[in-house]
């Protein structure tokens, strides 16, 4: 799933808000967090 799809599933209408909220609470943006969990994954 994309960050936008995950945000929509969680009830966030604004992807930018989700990115800010996640970054402030976790310390990295959601896409980078996902990449850290799947280091061999190529993002296109």
mmCIF entry with sequence, helices, sheets and N, C-alpha, C, O atoms, coordinates in Angstrom:
data_MODEL
# 
_entry.id   MODEL 
# 
_entity.id                         1 
_entity.type                       polymer 
_entity.pdbx_number_of_molecules   1 
# 
_entity_poly.entity_id                      1 
_entity_poly.type                           'polypeptide(L)' 
_entity_poly.nstd_linkage                   no 
_entity_poly.nstd_monomer                   no 
_entity_poly.pdbx_seq_one_letter_code       
;(UNK)(UNK)(UNK)(UNK)(UNK)(UNK)(UNK)(UNK)(UNK)(UNK)(UNK)(UNK)(UNK)(UNK)(UNK)(UNK)
(UNK)(UNK)(UNK)(UNK)(UNK)(UNK)(UNK)(UNK)(UNK)(UNK)(UNK)(UNK)(UNK)(UNK)(UNK)(UNK)
(UNK)(UNK)(UNK)(UNK)(UNK)(UNK)(UNK)(UNK)(UNK)(UNK)(UNK)(UNK)
;
_entity_poly.pdbx_seq_one_letter_code_can   XXXXXXXXXXXXXXXXXXXXXXXXXXXXXXXXXXXXXXXXXXXX 
_entity_poly.pdbx_strand_id                 A 
# 
loop_
_entity_poly_seq.entity_id 
_entity_poly_seq.num 
_entity_poly_seq.mon_id 
_entity_poly_seq.hetero 
1 1  UNK n 
1 2  UNK n 
1 3  UNK n 
1 4  UNK n 
1 5  UNK n 
1 6  UNK n 
1 7  UNK n 
1 8  UNK n 
1 9  UNK n 
1 10 UNK n 
1 11 UNK n 
1 12 UNK n 
1 13 UNK n 
1 14 UNK n 
1 15 UNK n 
1 16 UNK n 
1 17 UNK n 
1 18 UNK n 
1 19 UNK n 
1 20 UNK n 
1 21 UNK n 
1 22 UNK n 
1 23 UNK n 
1 24 UNK n 
1 25 UNK n 
1 26 UNK n 
1 27 UNK n 
1 28 UNK n 
1 29 UNK n 
1 30 UNK n 
1 31 UNK n 
1 32 UNK n 
1 33 UNK n 
1 34 UNK n 
1 35 UNK n 
1 36 UNK n 
1 37 UNK n 
1 38 UNK n 
1 39 UNK n 
1 40 UNK n 
1 41 UNK n 
1 42 UNK n 
1 43 UNK n 
1 44 UNK n 
# 
_struct_asym.id          A 
_struct_asym.entity_id   1 
# 
loop_
_struct_conf.conf_type_id 
_struct_conf.id 
_struct_conf.pdbx_PDB_helix_id 
_struct_conf.beg_label_comp_id 
_struct_conf.beg_label_asym_id 
_struct_conf.beg_label_seq_id 
_struct_conf.pdbx_beg_PDB_ins_code 
_struct_conf.end_label_comp_id 
_struct_conf.end_label_asym_id 
_struct_conf.end_label_seq_id 
_struct_conf.pdbx_end_PDB_ins_code 
_struct_conf.beg_auth_comp_id 
_struct_conf.beg_auth_asym_id 
_struct_conf.beg_auth_seq_id 
_struct_conf.end_auth_comp_id 
_struct_conf.end_auth_asym_id 
_struct_conf.end_auth_seq_id 
_struct_conf.pdbx_PDB_helix_class 
_struct_conf.details 
_struct_conf.pdbx_PDB_helix_length 
HELX_P HELX_P1 AA1 UNK A 3  ? UNK A 9  ? UNK A 3  UNK A 9  1 ? 7  
HELX_P HELX_P2 AA2 UNK A 15 ? UNK A 26 ? UNK A 15 UNK A 26 1 ? 12 
HELX_P HELX_P3 AA3 UNK A 30 ? UNK A 37 ? UNK A 30 UNK A 37 1 ? 8  
# 
_struct_conf_type.id          HELX_P 
_struct_conf_type.criteria    ? 
_struct_conf_type.reference   ? 
# 
loop_
_atom_site.group_PDB 
_atom_site.id 
_atom_site.type_symbol 
_atom_site.label_atom_id 
_atom_site.label_alt_id 
_atom_site.label_comp_id 
_atom_site.label_asym_id 
_atom_site.label_entity_id 
_atom_site.label_seq_id 
_atom_site.pdbx_PDB_ins_code 
_atom_site.Cartn_x 
_atom_site.Cartn_y 
_atom_site.Cartn_z 
_atom_site.occupancy 
_atom_site.B_iso_or_equiv 
_atom_site.pdbx_formal_charge 
_atom_site.auth_seq_id 
_atom_site.auth_comp_id 
_atom_site.auth_asym_id 
_atom_site.auth_atom_id 
_atom_site.pdbx_PDB_model_num 
ATOM 1   N N  . UNK A 1 1  ? 0.840  -1.186 0.000  1.00 0.00 ? 1  UNK A N  1 
ATOM 2   C CA . UNK A 1 1  ? 0.000  0.000  0.000  1.00 0.00 ? 1  UNK A CA 1 
ATOM 3   C C  . UNK A 1 1  ? 0.882  1.245  0.000  1.00 0.00 ? 1  UNK A C  1 
ATOM 4   O O  . UNK A 1 1  ? 1.986  1.242  0.544  1.00 0.00 ? 1  UNK A O  1 
ATOM 5   N N  . UNK A 1 2  ? 0.380  2.295  -0.612 1.00 0.00 ? 2  UNK A N  1 
ATOM 6   C CA . UNK A 1 2  ? 1.090  3.576  -0.567 1.00 0.00 ? 2  UNK A CA 1 
ATOM 7   C C  . UNK A 1 2  ? 0.789  4.271  0.765  1.00 0.00 ? 2  UNK A C  1 
ATOM 8   O O  . UNK A 1 2  ? -0.135 3.892  1.485  1.00 0.00 ? 2  UNK A O  1 
ATOM 9   N N  . UNK A 1 3  ? 1.575  5.278  1.068  1.00 0.00 ? 3  UNK A N  1 
ATOM 10  C CA . UNK A 1 3  ? 1.343  6.062  2.278  1.00 0.00 ? 3  UNK A CA 1 
ATOM 11  C C  . UNK A 1 3  ? -0.037 6.701  2.211  1.00 0.00 ? 3  UNK A C  1 
ATOM 12  O O  . UNK A 1 3  ? -0.744 6.752  3.217  1.00 0.00 ? 3  UNK A O  1 
ATOM 13  N N  . UNK A 1 4  ? -0.426 7.190  1.037  1.00 0.00 ? 4  UNK A N  1 
ATOM 14  C CA . UNK A 1 4  ? -1.750 7.791  0.882  1.00 0.00 ? 4  UNK A CA 1 
ATOM 15  C C  . UNK A 1 4  ? -2.857 6.782  1.147  1.00 0.00 ? 4  UNK A C  1 
ATOM 16  O O  . UNK A 1 4  ? -3.847 7.113  1.798  1.00 0.00 ? 4  UNK A O  1 
ATOM 17  N N  . UNK A 1 5  ? -2.707 5.564  0.657  1.00 0.00 ? 5  UNK A N  1 
ATOM 18  C CA . UNK A 1 5  ? -3.716 4.526  0.884  1.00 0.00 ? 5  UNK A CA 1 
ATOM 19  C C  . UNK A 1 5  ? -3.812 4.165  2.364  1.00 0.00 ? 5  UNK A C  1 
ATOM 20  O O  . UNK A 1 5  ? -4.906 3.979  2.897  1.00 0.00 ? 5  UNK A O  1 
ATOM 21  N N  . UNK A 1 6  ? -2.678 4.070  3.008  1.00 0.00 ? 6  UNK A N  1 
ATOM 22  C CA . UNK A 1 6  ? -2.668 3.753  4.442  1.00 0.00 ? 6  UNK A CA 1 
ATOM 23  C C  . UNK A 1 6  ? -3.321 4.887  5.227  1.00 0.00 ? 6  UNK A C  1 
ATOM 24  O O  . UNK A 1 6  ? -4.118 4.639  6.131  1.00 0.00 ? 6  UNK A O  1 
ATOM 25  N N  . UNK A 1 7  ? -2.987 6.131  4.884  1.00 0.00 ? 7  UNK A N  1 
ATOM 26  C CA . UNK A 1 7  ? -3.580 7.278  5.553  1.00 0.00 ? 7  UNK A CA 1 
ATOM 27  C C  . UNK A 1 7  ? -5.090 7.305  5.396  1.00 0.00 ? 7  UNK A C  1 
ATOM 28  O O  . UNK A 1 7  ? -5.816 7.566  6.355  1.00 0.00 ? 7  UNK A O  1 
ATOM 29  N N  . UNK A 1 8  ? -5.563 7.034  4.187  1.00 0.00 ? 8  UNK A N  1 
ATOM 30  C CA . UNK A 1 8  ? -7.005 7.012  3.946  1.00 0.00 ? 8  UNK A CA 1 
ATOM 31  C C  . UNK A 1 8  ? -7.672 5.910  4.762  1.00 0.00 ? 8  UNK A C  1 
ATOM 32  O O  . UNK A 1 8  ? -8.755 6.110  5.311  1.00 0.00 ? 8  UNK A O  1 
ATOM 33  N N  . UNK A 1 9  ? -7.033 4.757  4.842  1.00 0.00 ? 9  UNK A N  1 
ATOM 34  C CA . UNK A 1 9  ? -7.589 3.641  5.623  1.00 0.00 ? 9  UNK A CA 1 
ATOM 35  C C  . UNK A 1 9  ? -7.666 3.981  7.115  1.00 0.00 ? 9  UNK A C  1 
ATOM 36  O O  . UNK A 1 9  ? -8.528 3.477  7.834  1.00 0.00 ? 9  UNK A O  1 
ATOM 37  N N  . UNK A 1 10 ? -6.752 4.842  7.565  1.00 0.00 ? 10 UNK A N  1 
ATOM 38  C CA . UNK A 1 10 ? -6.736 5.251  8.974  1.00 0.00 ? 10 UNK A CA 1 
ATOM 39  C C  . UNK A 1 10 ? -7.598 6.470  9.246  1.00 0.00 ? 10 UNK A C  1 
ATOM 40  O O  . UNK A 1 10 ? -7.726 6.904  10.391 1.00 0.00 ? 10 UNK A O  1 
ATOM 41  N N  . UNK A 1 11 ? -8.194 7.028  8.186  1.00 0.00 ? 11 UNK A N  1 
ATOM 42  C CA . UNK A 1 11 ? -9.080 8.164  8.367  1.00 0.00 ? 11 UNK A CA 1 
ATOM 43  C C  . UNK A 1 11 ? -8.434 9.519  8.178  1.00 0.00 ? 11 UNK A C  1 
ATOM 44  O O  . UNK A 1 11 ? -9.048 10.536 8.501  1.00 0.00 ? 11 UNK A O  1 
ATOM 45  N N  . UNK A 1 12 ? -7.207 9.570  7.663  1.00 0.00 ? 12 UNK A N  1 
ATOM 46  C CA . UNK A 1 12 ? -6.537 10.843 7.392  1.00 0.00 ? 12 UNK A CA 1 
ATOM 47  C C  . UNK A 1 12 ? -6.908 11.288 5.987  1.00 0.00 ? 12 UNK A C  1 
ATOM 48  O O  . UNK A 1 12 ? -6.628 10.587 5.014  1.00 0.00 ? 12 UNK A O  1 
ATOM 49  N N  . UNK A 1 13 ? -7.540 12.453 5.879  1.00 0.00 ? 13 UNK A N  1 
ATOM 50  C CA . UNK A 1 13 ? -7.903 12.994 4.580  1.00 0.00 ? 13 UNK A CA 1 
ATOM 51  C C  . UNK A 1 13 ? -6.730 13.687 3.896  1.00 0.00 ? 13 UNK A C  1 
ATOM 52  O O  . UNK A 1 13 ? -6.697 13.800 2.670  1.00 0.00 ? 13 UNK A O  1 
ATOM 53  N N  . UNK A 1 14 ? -5.783 14.141 4.678  1.00 0.00 ? 14 UNK A N  1 
ATOM 54  C CA . UNK A 1 14 ? -4.653 14.912 4.157  1.00 0.00 ? 14 UNK A CA 1 
ATOM 55  C C  . UNK A 1 14 ? -3.362 14.117 4.353  1.00 0.00 ? 14 UNK A C  1 
ATOM 56  O O  . UNK A 1 14 ? -2.928 13.905 5.486  1.00 0.00 ? 14 UNK A O  1 
ATOM 57  N N  . UNK A 1 15 ? -2.748 13.679 3.252  1.00 0.00 ? 15 UNK A N  1 
ATOM 58  C CA . UNK A 1 15 ? -1.519 12.887 3.330  1.00 0.00 ? 15 UNK A CA 1 
ATOM 59  C C  . UNK A 1 15 ? -0.384 13.676 3.971  1.00 0.00 ? 15 UNK A C  1 
ATOM 60  O O  . UNK A 1 15 ? 0.449  13.103 4.674  1.00 0.00 ? 15 UNK A O  1 
ATOM 61  N N  . UNK A 1 16 ? -0.344 14.989 3.736  1.00 0.00 ? 16 UNK A N  1 
ATOM 62  C CA . UNK A 1 16 ? 0.707  15.816 4.330  1.00 0.00 ? 16 UNK A CA 1 
ATOM 63  C C  . UNK A 1 16 ? 0.602  15.818 5.856  1.00 0.00 ? 16 UNK A C  1 
ATOM 64  O O  . UNK A 1 16 ? 1.618  15.786 6.550  1.00 0.00 ? 16 UNK A O  1 
ATOM 65  N N  . UNK A 1 17 ? -0.617 15.857 6.372  1.00 0.00 ? 17 UNK A N  1 
ATOM 66  C CA . UNK A 1 17 ? -0.799 15.822 7.823  1.00 0.00 ? 17 UNK A CA 1 
ATOM 67  C C  . UNK A 1 17 ? -0.315 14.495 8.389  1.00 0.00 ? 17 UNK A C  1 
ATOM 68  O O  . UNK A 1 17 ? 0.362  14.461 9.417  1.00 0.00 ? 17 UNK A O  1 
ATOM 69  N N  . UNK A 1 18 ? -0.663 13.400 7.714  1.00 0.00 ? 18 UNK A N  1 
ATOM 70  C CA . UNK A 1 18 ? -0.203 12.084 8.168  1.00 0.00 ? 18 UNK A CA 1 
ATOM 71  C C  . UNK A 1 18 ? 1.321  12.035 8.185  1.00 0.00 ? 18 UNK A C  1 
ATOM 72  O O  . UNK A 1 18 ? 1.910  11.525 9.138  1.00 0.00 ? 18 UNK A O  1 
ATOM 73  N N  . UNK A 1 19 ? 1.963  12.556 7.148  1.00 0.00 ? 19 UNK A N  1 
ATOM 74  C CA . UNK A 1 19 ? 3.424  12.568 7.095  1.00 0.00 ? 19 UNK A CA 1 
ATOM 75  C C  . UNK A 1 19 ? 4.020  13.354 8.256  1.00 0.00 ? 19 UNK A C  1 
ATOM 76  O O  . UNK A 1 19 ? 4.969  12.897 8.893  1.00 0.00 ? 19 UNK A O  1 
ATOM 77  N N  . UNK A 1 20 ? 3.468  14.537 8.537  1.00 0.00 ? 20 UNK A N  1 
ATOM 78  C CA . UNK A 1 20 ? 3.969  15.344 9.653  1.00 0.00 ? 20 UNK A CA 1 
ATOM 79  C C  . UNK A 1 20 ? 3.753  14.643 10.986 1.00 0.00 ? 20 UNK A C  1 
ATOM 80  O O  . UNK A 1 20 ? 4.661  14.588 11.815 1.00 0.00 ? 20 UNK A O  1 
ATOM 81  N N  . UNK A 1 21 ? 2.554  14.106 11.194 1.00 0.00 ? 21 UNK A N  1 
ATOM 82  C CA . UNK A 1 21 ? 2.233  13.424 12.443 1.00 0.00 ? 21 UNK A CA 1 
ATOM 83  C C  . UNK A 1 21 ? 3.163  12.233 12.651 1.00 0.00 ? 21 UNK A C  1 
ATOM 84  O O  . UNK A 1 21 ? 3.735  12.070 13.729 1.00 0.00 ? 21 UNK A O  1 
ATOM 85  N N  . UNK A 1 22 ? 3.313  11.414 11.635 1.00 0.00 ? 22 UNK A N  1 
ATOM 86  C CA . UNK A 1 22 ? 4.160  10.226 11.732 1.00 0.00 ? 22 UNK A CA 1 
ATOM 87  C C  . UNK A 1 22 ? 5.610  10.622 11.992 1.00 0.00 ? 22 UNK A C  1 
ATOM 88  O O  . UNK A 1 22 ? 6.270  10.062 12.868 1.00 0.00 ? 22 UNK A O  1 
ATOM 89  N N  . UNK A 1 23 ? 6.097  11.591 11.222 1.00 0.00 ? 23 UNK A N  1 
ATOM 90  C CA . UNK A 1 23 ? 7.490  12.021 11.374 1.00 0.00 ? 23 UNK A CA 1 
ATOM 91  C C  . UNK A 1 23 ? 7.777  12.555 12.769 1.00 0.00 ? 23 UNK A C  1 
ATOM 92  O O  . UNK A 1 23 ? 8.820  12.249 13.348 1.00 0.00 ? 23 UNK A O  1 
ATOM 93  N N  . UNK A 1 24 ? 6.863  13.347 13.312 1.00 0.00 ? 24 UNK A N  1 
ATOM 94  C CA . UNK A 1 24 ? 7.062  13.893 14.654 1.00 0.00 ? 24 UNK A CA 1 
ATOM 95  C C  . UNK A 1 24 ? 7.066  12.806 15.719 1.00 0.00 ? 24 UNK A C  1 
ATOM 96  O O  . UNK A 1 24 ? 7.821  12.892 16.687 1.00 0.00 ? 24 UNK A O  1 
ATOM 97  N N  . UNK A 1 25 ? 6.237  11.791 15.553 1.00 0.00 ? 25 UNK A N  1 
ATOM 98  C CA . UNK A 1 25 ? 6.105  10.756 16.573 1.00 0.00 ? 25 UNK A CA 1 
ATOM 99  C C  . UNK A 1 25 ? 7.085  9.604  16.433 1.00 0.00 ? 25 UNK A C  1 
ATOM 100 O O  . UNK A 1 25 ? 7.437  8.968  17.426 1.00 0.00 ? 25 UNK A O  1 
ATOM 101 N N  . UNK A 1 26 ? 7.527  9.329  15.220 1.00 0.00 ? 26 UNK A N  1 
ATOM 102 C CA . UNK A 1 26 ? 8.428  8.200  14.989 1.00 0.00 ? 26 UNK A CA 1 
ATOM 103 C C  . UNK A 1 26 ? 9.855  8.669  14.718 1.00 0.00 ? 26 UNK A C  1 
ATOM 104 O O  . UNK A 1 26 ? 10.815 7.958  15.014 1.00 0.00 ? 26 UNK A O  1 
ATOM 105 N N  . UNK A 1 27 ? 9.987  9.855  14.163 1.00 0.00 ? 27 UNK A N  1 
ATOM 106 C CA . UNK A 1 27 ? 11.311 10.403 13.908 1.00 0.00 ? 27 UNK A CA 1 
ATOM 107 C C  . UNK A 1 27 ? 11.760 10.317 12.455 1.00 0.00 ? 27 UNK A C  1 
ATOM 108 O O  . UNK A 1 27 ? 12.780 10.904 12.091 1.00 0.00 ? 27 UNK A O  1 
ATOM 109 N N  . UNK A 1 28 ? 11.031 9.611  11.635 1.00 0.00 ? 28 UNK A N  1 
ATOM 110 C CA . UNK A 1 28 ? 11.324 9.511  10.198 1.00 0.00 ? 28 UNK A CA 1 
ATOM 111 C C  . UNK A 1 28 ? 10.001 9.523  9.440  1.00 0.00 ? 28 UNK A C  1 
ATOM 112 O O  . UNK A 1 28 ? 8.968  9.153  9.999  1.00 0.00 ? 28 UNK A O  1 
ATOM 113 N N  . UNK A 1 29 ? 10.016 9.941  8.176  1.00 0.00 ? 29 UNK A N  1 
ATOM 114 C CA . UNK A 1 29 ? 8.781  9.908  7.385  1.00 0.00 ? 29 UNK A CA 1 
ATOM 115 C C  . UNK A 1 29 ? 8.310  8.469  7.171  1.00 0.00 ? 29 UNK A C  1 
ATOM 116 O O  . UNK A 1 29 ? 9.116  7.540  7.213  1.00 0.00 ? 29 UNK A O  1 
ATOM 117 N N  . UNK A 1 30 ? 7.015  8.282  6.944  1.00 0.00 ? 30 UNK A N  1 
ATOM 118 C CA . UNK A 1 30 ? 6.479  6.928  6.814  1.00 0.00 ? 30 UNK A CA 1 
ATOM 119 C C  . UNK A 1 30 ? 7.110  6.119  5.681  1.00 0.00 ? 30 UNK A C  1 
ATOM 120 O O  . UNK A 1 30 ? 7.322  4.916  5.836  1.00 0.00 ? 30 UNK A O  1 
ATOM 121 N N  . UNK A 1 31 ? 7.412  6.746  4.561  1.00 0.00 ? 31 UNK A N  1 
ATOM 122 C CA . UNK A 1 31 ? 8.033  6.011  3.453  1.00 0.00 ? 31 UNK A CA 1 
ATOM 123 C C  . UNK A 1 31 ? 9.414  5.498  3.811  1.00 0.00 ? 31 UNK A C  1 
ATOM 124 O O  . UNK A 1 31 ? 9.770  4.368  3.477  1.00 0.00 ? 31 UNK A O  1 
ATOM 125 N N  . UNK A 1 32 ? 10.191 6.328  4.491  1.00 0.00 ? 32 UNK A N  1 
ATOM 126 C CA . UNK A 1 32 ? 11.533 5.903  4.919  1.00 0.00 ? 32 UNK A CA 1 
ATOM 127 C C  . UNK A 1 32 ? 11.435 4.803  5.972  1.00 0.00 ? 32 UNK A C  1 
ATOM 128 O O  . UNK A 1 32 ? 12.238 3.870  5.975  1.00 0.00 ? 32 UNK A O  1 
ATOM 129 N N  . UNK A 1 33 ? 10.460 4.908  6.860  1.00 0.00 ? 33 UNK A N  1 
ATOM 130 C CA . UNK A 1 33 ? 10.248 3.861  7.866  1.00 0.00 ? 33 UNK A CA 1 
ATOM 131 C C  . UNK A 1 33 ? 9.947  2.532  7.185  1.00 0.00 ? 33 UNK A C  1 
ATOM 132 O O  . UNK A 1 33 ? 10.518 1.500  7.540  1.00 0.00 ? 33 UNK A O  1 
ATOM 133 N N  . UNK A 1 34 ? 9.046  2.563  6.202  1.00 0.00 ? 34 UNK A N  1 
ATOM 134 C CA . UNK A 1 34 ? 8.698  1.345  5.466  1.00 0.00 ? 34 UNK A CA 1 
ATOM 135 C C  . UNK A 1 34 ? 9.936  0.779  4.785  1.00 0.00 ? 34 UNK A C  1 
ATOM 136 O O  . UNK A 1 34 ? 10.168 -0.429 4.832  1.00 0.00 ? 34 UNK A O  1 
ATOM 137 N N  . UNK A 1 35 ? 10.735 1.635  4.153  1.00 0.00 ? 35 UNK A N  1 
ATOM 138 C CA . UNK A 1 35 ? 11.949 1.176  3.479  1.00 0.00 ? 35 UNK A CA 1 
ATOM 139 C C  . UNK A 1 35 ? 12.942 0.555  4.453  1.00 0.00 ? 35 UNK A C  1 
ATOM 140 O O  . UNK A 1 35 ? 13.664 -0.377 4.097  1.00 0.00 ? 35 UNK A O  1 
ATOM 141 N N  . UNK A 1 36 ? 12.981 1.067  5.678  1.00 0.00 ? 36 UNK A N  1 
ATOM 142 C CA . UNK A 1 36 ? 13.910 0.514  6.668  1.00 0.00 ? 36 UNK A CA 1 
ATOM 143 C C  . UNK A 1 36 ? 13.506 -0.900 7.084  1.00 0.00 ? 36 UNK A C  1 
ATOM 144 O O  . UNK A 1 36 ? 14.344 -1.694 7.511  1.00 0.00 ? 36 UNK A O  1 
ATOM 145 N N  . UNK A 1 37 ? 12.225 -1.201 6.955  1.00 0.00 ? 37 UNK A N  1 
ATOM 146 C CA . UNK A 1 37 ? 11.751 -2.541 7.290  1.00 0.00 ? 37 UNK A CA 1 
ATOM 147 C C  . UNK A 1 37 ? 11.958 -3.526 6.152  1.00 0.00 ? 37 UNK A C  1 
ATOM 148 O O  . UNK A 1 37 ? 12.047 -4.734 6.373  1.00 0.00 ? 37 UNK A O  1 
ATOM 149 N N  . UNK A 1 38 ? 12.034 -3.003 4.928  1.00 0.00 ? 38 UNK A N  1 
ATOM 150 C CA . UNK A 1 38 ? 12.196 -3.824 3.733  1.00 0.00 ? 38 UNK A CA 1 
ATOM 151 C C  . UNK A 1 38 ? 13.387 -3.308 2.937  1.00 0.00 ? 38 UNK A C  1 
ATOM 152 O O  . UNK A 1 38 ? 13.193 -2.700 1.884  1.00 0.00 ? 38 UNK A O  1 
ATOM 153 N N  . UNK A 1 39 ? 14.616 -3.533 3.407  1.00 0.00 ? 39 UNK A N  1 
ATOM 154 C CA . UNK A 1 39 ? 15.774 -2.912 2.778  1.00 0.00 ? 39 UNK A CA 1 
ATOM 155 C C  . UNK A 1 39 ? 16.019 -3.337 1.330  1.00 0.00 ? 39 UNK A C  1 
ATOM 156 O O  . UNK A 1 39 ? 16.636 -2.575 0.586  1.00 0.00 ? 39 UNK A O  1 
ATOM 157 N N  . UNK A 1 40 ? 15.575 -4.494 0.902  1.00 0.00 ? 40 UNK A N  1 
ATOM 158 C CA . UNK A 1 40 ? 15.795 -4.931 -0.468 1.00 0.00 ? 40 UNK A CA 1 
ATOM 159 C C  . UNK A 1 40 ? 14.738 -4.460 -1.431 1.00 0.00 ? 40 UNK A C  1 
ATOM 160 O O  . UNK A 1 40 ? 14.805 -4.759 -2.623 1.00 0.00 ? 40 UNK A O  1 
ATOM 161 N N  . UNK A 1 41 ? 13.763 -3.727 -0.936 1.00 0.00 ? 41 UNK A N  1 
ATOM 162 C CA . UNK A 1 41 ? 12.625 -3.302 -1.769 1.00 0.00 ? 41 UNK A CA 1 
ATOM 163 C C  . UNK A 1 41 ? 13.001 -2.091 -2.602 1.00 0.00 ? 41 UNK A C  1 
ATOM 164 O O  . UNK A 1 41 ? 13.580 -1.135 -2.085 1.00 0.00 ? 41 UNK A O  1 
ATOM 165 N N  . UNK A 1 42 ? 12.681 -2.123 -3.876 1.00 0.00 ? 42 UNK A N  1 
ATOM 166 C CA . UNK A 1 42 ? 12.906 -0.979 -4.763 1.00 0.00 ? 42 UNK A CA 1 
ATOM 167 C C  . UNK A 1 42 ? 11.634 -0.187 -4.875 1.00 0.00 ? 42 UNK A C  1 
ATOM 168 O O  . UNK A 1 42 ? 10.583 -0.731 -5.213 1.00 0.00 ? 42 UNK A O  1 
ATOM 169 N N  . UNK A 1 43 ? 11.720 1.127  -4.588 1.00 0.00 ? 43 UNK A N  1 
ATOM 170 C CA . UNK A 1 43 ? 10.551 2.010  -4.736 1.00 0.00 ? 43 UNK A CA 1 
ATOM 171 C C  . UNK A 1 43 ? 10.620 2.659  -6.096 1.00 0.00 ? 43 UNK A C  1 
ATOM 172 O O  . UNK A 1 43 ? 11.668 3.160  -6.505 1.00 0.00 ? 43 UNK A O  1 
ATOM 173 N N  . UNK A 1 44 ? 9.502  2.650  -6.799 1.00 0.00 ? 44 UNK A N  1 
ATOM 174 C CA . UNK A 1 44 ? 9.441  3.295  -8.116 1.00 0.00 ? 44 UNK A CA 1 
ATOM 175 C C  . UNK A 1 44 ? 8.569  4.489  -8.071 1.00 0.00 ? 44 UNK A C  1 
ATOM 176 O O  . UNK A 1 44 ? 8.394  5.165  -9.086 1.00 0.00 ? 44 UNK A O  1 
# 
